[in-house]
Amino acid sequence: MILPSLLAATLPTLFLVWLIWWGDRYEREPTRLLIAAFLWGALPAVLLALLAELAVGLPFNGGSLGDSLVQTAMIAPVVEETVKGLALLGLIRFARPEIDGILDGIVYGALVGAGFAMTENFLYFMSASGADAWALTVIFRAFVFGLNHIFYTAIFGAAIGLTAGMRNNAPRRIIMVAGLMLAMSVHAFHNFAVTLTQTFPPLLLATVLMNWGGALVMALIVLASLQRERNSIRAYLDSPEAAPLTPEDRRRLLATLPPRQRFIPNFFWLPPARQRDNRLYQYVAELSLRRQRLPGSPEMDRLRLTREIAGLQAKIESIAIARQKDEDRDHRPA
């Protein structure tokens, strides 16, 4: 069952990862950081969680219902959300400028959760005994509860993104701790409900509604954040310092859905003109969000943001000039 389990764990996850990446349509995060977040969830986080849960849960291996509840509803949520959250804390430490707001935090958190869910699902699928048990496990873990780890870690990511640009460290820490505690609490309720489902079946419906309802709330937050990013791009395009862009560029930059050219990452094998256009749209979005963050940022961050804005403006103007030269050359009489 290795190959079927591997496919059942990876294919739904890869689709969700693409959906998360596609949803972050305006100012996309660096690919290297997205991959690092996913891999942290898929490998080190799972290994650390397994070791910690084995060590902490050792006194609760009696097999009773009480022992099961302690392991699943108390130890597992605290350990797993902590090890997954380490990746997000690392981003604050080493890549803080990349987190412009709540949407960025949700994206990184969701990818960490997706990686964790993929590996955990594979382990569960491999441990299922019999074809019927395997199929039932796949249905519940990959589909019914397929968004769980993504949702849980996105909660903590949203809290981290919410603190981006805050001057005072005290409220930042309070918000982050509250976000982590909420992620643990939601995770704990799910595990508690699943453990007691045979005793009290309505709990299964309760946790399904909680997880899918929470995912819906998260999706609405994402849509609101995307609208905020879109407004910041429009504000830049309408400003006197905006680089000269074509009406088509403006339409693509402000599109509610990303243009066809933005459906896949900016791979190196894409045509040069398409890579250049993708870089242009990325630079405009990055500059727009940095302009938005500038007024309320601390002094040191303001200096850094000012330098970044100037650098991005130069890149945008350089691409605009290069494109104009290419267009003039194409229309030049032979």
C-alpha positions as CSV (number, residue, x, y, z in Angstrom):
1,M,0.0,0.0,0.0
2,I,3.0,2.3,-0.2
3,L,2.3,3.8,-3.6
4,P,-1.5,4.3,-3.1
5,S,-0.8,5.8,0.3
6,L,1.8,8.1,-1.1
7,L,-0.5,9.2,-3.9
8,A,-3.4,9.7,-1.5
9,A,-1.3,11.8,0.7
10,T,0.5,13.9,-1.9
11,L,-2.0,14.6,-4.7
12,P,-4.6,16.4,-2.6
13,T,-1.9,18.3,-0.7
14,L,-0.2,19.4,-3.9
15,F,-3.5,20.8,-5.2
16,L,-4.1,22.6,-1.9
17,V,-0.5,24.0,-2.0
18,W,-1.1,25.3,-5.6
19,L,-4.5,26.8,-4.5
20,I,-2.8,28.6,-1.6
21,W,-0.1,29.9,-3.9
22,W,-2.6,30.9,-6.5
23,G,-4.8,32.7,-4.0
24,D,-1.9,35.0,-3.0
25,R,-2.3,36.6,-6.3
26,Y,-0.9,40.1,-6.0
27,E,2.3,40.2,-3.9
28,R,3.6,36.7,-4.0
29,E,6.1,35.4,-1.4
30,P,9.6,34.3,-2.4
31,T,9.5,30.7,-3.7
32,R,12.4,29.7,-1.5
33,L,10.6,30.7,1.7
34,L,7.4,29.0,0.6
35,I,9.3,25.8,-0.1
36,A,11.1,26.1,3.2
37,A,7.8,26.5,5.1
38,F,6.3,23.5,3.4
39,L,9.3,21.3,4.0
40,W,9.5,22.3,7.6
41,G,6.0,21.1,8.1
42,A,6.6,17.9,6.1
43,L,9.8,16.7,7.7
44,P,11.4,18.3,10.8
45,A,8.0,19.3,12.4
46,V,6.6,15.8,12.0
47,L,9.8,14.2,13.4
48,L,10.0,16.6,16.4
49,A,6.3,16.1,17.1
50,L,6.6,12.4,17.1
51,L,9.6,12.4,19.4
52,A,8.0,14.9,21.8
53,E,4.7,13.1,21.9
54,L,6.3,9.8,22.6
55,A,8.4,11.3,25.4
56,V,5.6,13.4,27.0
57,G,2.9,10.8,26.5
58,L,4.9,7.9,27.9
59,P,3.0,8.0,31.3
60,F,-0.3,7.8,29.5
61,N,0.0,4.5,27.6
62,G,-2.5,2.6,29.7
63,G,-5.0,2.3,26.9
64,S,-7.9,3.8,28.9
65,L,-10.2,6.4,27.4
66,G,-8.7,9.0,29.9
67,D,-5.2,8.2,28.6
68,S,-6.3,8.5,25.0
69,L,-7.9,11.9,25.7
70,V,-4.7,13.2,27.4
71,Q,-2.6,12.1,24.5
72,T,-4.9,13.3,21.7
73,A,-6.6,16.3,23.1
74,M,-3.9,17.7,25.4
75,I,-0.4,16.6,24.4
76,A,-0.7,16.4,20.6
77,P,-2.3,19.8,19.9
78,V,0.3,21.6,22.1
79,V,3.3,19.8,20.7
80,E,2.2,19.9,17.1
81,E,1.1,23.5,17.0
82,T,4.3,24.5,18.7
83,V,6.7,22.7,16.4
84,K,4.8,23.9,13.3
85,G,4.8,27.4,14.7
86,L,8.6,27.4,15.0
87,A,8.8,27.9,11.3
88,L,6.7,31.0,11.5
89,L,8.8,32.3,14.4
90,G,11.8,31.7,12.2
91,L,10.3,33.9,9.5
92,I,10.0,36.7,12.0
93,R,13.6,36.3,13.0
94,F,15.2,35.9,9.6
95,A,12.7,37.1,6.9
96,R,10.6,39.6,8.7
97,P,10.6,42.1,5.8
98,E,8.7,39.6,3.7
99,I,5.7,39.5,6.0
100,D,3.6,42.6,4.9
101,G,0.4,41.7,6.6
102,I,-2.1,39.1,7.7
103,L,-2.4,37.4,4.3
104,D,1.4,36.7,4.2
105,G,1.1,35.1,7.7
106,I,-1.8,32.9,6.6
107,V,0.0,31.8,3.5
108,Y,3.1,30.7,5.4
109,G,1.1,29.1,8.1
110,A,-1.1,27.2,5.7
111,L,1.9,25.8,3.8
112,V,3.5,24.6,7.0
113,G,0.3,22.9,7.9
114,A,-0.1,21.4,4.5
115,G,3.4,19.8,4.7
116,F,2.6,18.5,8.2
117,A,-0.7,17.0,7.1
118,M,0.8,15.3,4.0
119,T,3.4,13.4,6.0
120,E,1.0,12.6,8.9
121,N,-1.6,11.4,6.5
122,F,0.9,9.1,4.8
123,L,1.8,7.6,8.1
124,Y,-1.9,7.0,9.0
125,F,-2.6,5.5,5.6
126,M,0.3,3.1,5.9
127,S,-0.9,2.0,9.3
128,A,-4.5,1.2,8.2
129,S,-5.2,-2.5,8.1
130,G,-7.4,-3.8,5.3
131,A,-8.7,-2.1,2.2
132,D,-11.9,-0.9,3.8
133,A,-10.1,0.7,6.7
134,W,-7.6,2.3,4.3
135,A,-10.3,3.8,2.1
136,L,-12.2,5.2,5.2
137,T,-9.0,6.7,6.6
138,V,-8.2,8.3,3.2
139,I,-11.8,9.8,2.9
140,F,-11.7,11.3,6.4
141,R,-8.1,12.5,6.6
142,A,-7.6,13.7,3.0
143,F,-11.0,15.1,2.4
144,V,-13.4,15.5,5.3
145,F,-10.6,16.8,7.6
146,G,-8.2,17.6,4.8
147,L,-7.9,21.3,5.7
148,N,-7.4,20.8,9.5
149,H,-3.7,21.3,9.8
150,I,-3.7,24.1,7.2
151,F,-6.5,25.9,9.2
152,Y,-4.8,25.4,12.6
153,T,-1.4,26.8,11.6
154,A,-2.9,29.5,9.5
155,I,-4.5,30.9,12.7
156,F,-1.1,31.4,14.2
157,G,0.2,32.7,10.9
158,A,-2.6,35.2,10.8
159,A,-1.7,36.4,14.3
160,I,1.9,36.9,13.2
161,G,0.9,38.7,10.0
162,L,-1.4,41.0,12.1
163,T,1.6,42.2,14.1
164,A,3.6,43.2,11.0
165,G,4.7,46.8,11.4
166,M,3.6,47.2,15.0
167,R,5.9,49.4,17.0
168,N,5.3,48.1,20.5
169,N,6.6,44.7,21.3
170,A,4.1,44.0,24.1
171,P,0.9,43.9,22.0
172,R,2.8,42.0,19.3
173,R,3.7,39.2,21.8
174,I,0.2,39.2,23.3
175,I,-1.4,38.8,19.8
176,M,1.0,36.0,18.8
177,V,0.5,34.1,22.0
178,A,-3.3,34.4,21.7
179,G,-3.0,33.1,18.1
180,L,-1.0,30.1,19.1
181,M,-3.4,29.4,22.0
182,L,-6.4,29.6,19.7
183,A,-4.7,27.2,17.2
184,M,-4.0,24.7,20.0
185,S,-7.6,25.1,21.3
186,V,-9.3,24.4,18.0
187,H,-6.9,21.5,17.4
188,A,-7.6,20.1,20.9
189,F,-11.4,20.3,20.4
190,H,-11.1,18.4,17.1
191,N,-9.0,15.6,18.7
192,F,-11.3,15.5,21.7
193,A,-14.4,15.2,19.5
194,V,-12.9,12.5,17.3
195,T,-11.8,10.4,20.3
196,L,-15.3,10.5,21.8
197,T,-17.2,10.1,18.5
198,Q,-18.1,6.4,19.1
199,T,-19.5,7.4,22.6
200,F,-21.3,10.5,21.4
201,P,-21.6,10.6,17.5
202,P,-22.9,14.2,17.3
203,L,-19.4,15.3,18.2
204,L,-18.2,14.3,14.7
205,L,-20.6,16.7,13.1
206,A,-19.6,19.4,15.6
207,T,-15.9,19.2,14.7
208,V,-16.7,19.0,10.9
209,L,-18.7,22.2,11.2
210,M,-16.0,23.9,13.3
211,N,-13.2,23.0,11.0
212,W,-15.0,23.9,7.7
213,G,-16.6,26.9,9.3
214,G,-13.2,28.1,10.5
215,A,-11.7,27.5,7.1
216,L,-14.5,29.6,5.6
217,V,-13.8,32.4,8.0
218,M,-10.1,32.2,7.0
219,A,-11.1,32.4,3.4
220,L,-13.1,35.5,4.0
221,I,-10.1,37.1,5.8
222,V,-8.0,36.2,2.8
223,L,-10.5,37.9,0.4
224,A,-10.5,41.0,2.6
225,S,-6.7,41.1,2.6
226,L,-6.6,40.7,-1.1
227,Q,-8.9,43.6,-1.5
228,R,-6.6,45.6,0.8
229,E,-3.6,44.7,-1.4
230,R,-5.5,45.6,-4.5
231,N,-6.4,49.0,-3.1
232,S,-2.7,49.7,-2.2
233,I,-1.7,48.8,-5.8
234,R,-4.4,51.2,-7.2
235,A,-3.2,53.9,-4.8
236,Y,0.3,53.5,-6.2
237,L,-0.8,53.4,-9.9
238,D,-2.8,56.7,-9.3
239,S,0.1,58.4,-7.6
240,P,2.4,60.9,-9.3
241,E,5.5,58.7,-8.8
242,A,4.0,55.7,-10.5
243,A,6.1,54.3,-13.4
244,P,4.6,54.6,-16.9
245,L,2.6,51.4,-17.5
246,T,0.3,50.4,-20.2
247,P,-3.5,50.2,-19.7
248,E,-3.2,46.4,-20.1
249,D,-0.6,46.3,-17.3
250,R,-2.9,48.2,-15.1
251,R,-5.8,45.9,-15.9
252,R,-3.8,42.8,-15.1
253,L,-2.4,44.3,-11.9
254,L,-5.9,45.2,-10.6
255,A,-7.6,42.0,-11.9
256,T,-9.8,40.3,-9.3
257,L,-8.5,37.0,-10.6
258,P,-4.9,36.7,-11.6
259,P,-4.2,36.8,-15.3
260,R,-3.5,33.6,-17.1
261,Q,0.2,34.3,-17.1
262,R,0.2,34.2,-13.3
263,F,-1.3,30.7,-12.9
264,I,2.1,29.1,-12.5
265,P,5.3,30.3,-10.8
266,N,7.8,32.3,-12.7
267,F,9.9,29.3,-13.8
268,F,13.2,29.9,-15.5
269,W,12.0,28.0,-18.6
270,L,9.2,30.5,-19.3
271,P,9.7,32.9,-22.3
272,P,11.8,35.9,-21.3
273,A,9.0,38.4,-22.0
274,R,6.7,36.5,-19.7
275,Q,9.3,36.3,-16.9
276,R,9.8,40.0,-17.3
277,D,6.1,40.8,-17.1
278,N,5.8,38.6,-14.0
279,R,8.7,40.4,-12.3
280,L,7.0,43.7,-13.2
281,Y,3.7,42.8,-11.6
282,Q,5.6,41.4,-8.5
283,Y,7.7,44.6,-8.1
284,V,4.6,46.8,-8.4
285,A,2.8,44.8,-5.7
286,E,5.8,44.8,-3.4
287,L,6.3,48.5,-3.8
288,S,2.6,49.2,-3.2
289,L,2.5,47.3,0.1
290,R,5.7,48.9,1.3
291,R,4.3,52.3,0.6
292,Q,1.3,51.4,2.7
293,R,3.4,50.2,5.6
294,L,5.7,53.1,5.6
295,P,3.8,55.7,7.6
296,G,3.1,53.6,10.7
297,S,6.5,51.8,10.8
298,P,9.2,52.3,13.4
299,E,12.1,54.6,12.5
300,M,14.5,51.8,11.6
301,D,11.9,50.0,9.5
302,R,11.0,53.3,7.8
303,L,14.6,53.7,6.6
304,R,14.7,50.2,5.3
305,L,11.3,50.5,3.6
306,T,12.3,53.8,2.0
307,R,15.4,52.1,0.5
308,E,13.4,49.1,-0.7
309,I,10.8,51.4,-2.3
310,A,13.5,53.3,-4.2
311,G,15.0,50.1,-5.4
312,L,11.7,48.6,-6.6
313,Q,10.8,51.9,-8.3
314,A,14.1,51.7,-10.2
315,K,13.4,48.1,-11.2
316,I,9.9,48.9,-12.4
317,E,11.1,51.9,-14.5
318,S,13.9,49.8,-16.0
319,I,11.5,47.1,-17.1
320,A,9.1,49.7,-18.5
321,I,11.9,51.3,-20.5
322,A,13.1,48.0,-21.8
323,R,9.6,47.0,-22.9
324,Q,9.1,50.3,-24.6
325,K,12.4,49.8,-26.5
326,D,11.3,46.3,-27.6
327,E,8.0,47.7,-28.8
328,D,9.6,50.5,-30.7
329,R,12.0,48.0,-32.4
330,D,9.1,45.7,-33.3
331,H,7.3,48.6,-35.0
332,R,10.3,50.0,-36.7
333,P,10.1,49.8,-40.6
334,A,12.3,47.1,-42.1
